[in-house]
Structure formats: structure tokens, C-alpha cells
């Protein structure tokens, strides 16, 4: 299982560094089209940017979380591991 080491929020996407040494862009535009109890607060950009790392996963104050393996599966590589 992978872990997220750092996260930088942008406008409905996140730049995440994982424990494999690579940096990824994780698009979260899907939150704008969902209206569940957990995703609705993320539509507010200021709330979205309150993302933090908890036990190697992305998390928000309302309890919504995304595991590092999900990020890895659905992301775009921004930077390869340094040699």
C-alpha cells in the first residue's frame, strides 16, 4: 500500500508526492458534479483547500478521505523519481 507524503491543493486538483518518490496530479473536478453529504462541502474551494494528510491518505475536516492507492490509480505523473 502506498502513502501520500505531501499535498498541495489547487483549483479542484491536488499535487501529491507519494512514497514511491514520484509526484502526481490528482484531478478532483468530479466533486463539482456530485452532491453527496461528503462531497458537497468540497465544492467550496476554500474548504477543498483544507486538505491534509492522515495516515498516508488525503483527508478533509468533514471526514471525507481518499486513499493513496486511489490517487495512484487515477492520477497523472508530474515528476518521475529522481535517479
Protein Blocks (a to p, Z undefined) as FASTA:
>chain_A
ZZdfbdcddehiacdddfkopacdddfklmmmpccfklmmmmpmklmmmgcceehiacdf
kopacdfklmmmmmccfbdcdZZ
